[in-house]
Amino acid sequence: METVKMTVVSDAKASRLELLVRLVWGTVVGFVLGLIGMFMGVLVTIQWFHILFLGQRQAGIQRLVNAYGVAVTQLKFYLMLATDERPSILPEF
């Protein structure tokens, strides 16, 4: 198993304007990731059967699922005020 490493950049000084932007940006990105998440659910199901019958992961599906997981985590940290770095609208596939 590979180790998951994450770096969170935060500063003591915070912008009041960023709080307002965060509401709108978080809603938009959350909606987009929600739509992509439905597709990811289908891919995870396909991956499950692939592993069941062939005993290995399909590399393309795994890359997509990993990128989606990173994007969701970035959005969560942004919405929990842990960082001011805005997540991108689409995951970096």
N, C-alpha and C positions, 0 to 999 in steps of 0.2 A: 504494500500500500504506500502511495506517495503521501508525503507530508503536505498539508495545506498551510501556506504561509500568507499572511495578510499584513499590509502596512496601512495604518490609519493616520492621516495627516490632519492635525487639528491645531488651532491657535487659541490662546486665551482671549484675544480680542475677537468679538463677533459683530457682524453687521445686522442692524435692525431691518434693513431693506431685504437682506437675504432671507429673513424669516418669512416675509410675504412671498418672495419668489419661491421659496421652498414649498409653500402650500400648492401653488399652481404647478410648478415643475414636478413635484411628487405625485400629484394627481394625474398628470399627463403620462409620465413614465410608468406609474403604477397601472394605468389602463392598458398601455401598450404591452407591458410585461404580462398582464393578465390574459390578454389575447394570445400572446406567444405561449403562455403557460398551458393553455388548452392544447395547443399543438404539441408541446413538450410531453404532455400526458399521453398522447397517442404514441409519440416516439419512445417513451419509457416502456410502454406496453409492448411495442415491437421489440425493443431491446430485451425485455424479459423473456419473450419467446425465443429470441435469437440465442440467448444464453442457455435457455432450457434445452433446446434441440442441438445446438452446435458446441456448447461448452465454452464459448468465448464472446467477448463484447465486440460489437461492430464499431470500428474506430470513428467513423463519421458521426454516428448518433451520439457517441460518448463525448466528442468534442462539442457538439451542439448543446447537450445537456450540461456539461461543465461550464460553458460560456453563459448559459442561462442562470445557473446557480450563482456565478460570480456577479452577474448583473443584479439579481435579486438582493444579494448580500450588500452590494454597494448602495442600492436604493434604501435598504433598511437602515444602514449606518447614517445615510444622509437625513432620513426622516427622524431618526432618534437623536439628531443634533450632535452626533459624534464627529462630524466633519463638515466643512463648507464646500468640499469638492462635489460639484454636481455630477451625478451619474449620466451617462449618455442615454438617449432615448432607446436605442437598439443595443442589444448585447453585441460585444465584439466577437463575432463568429470568425 
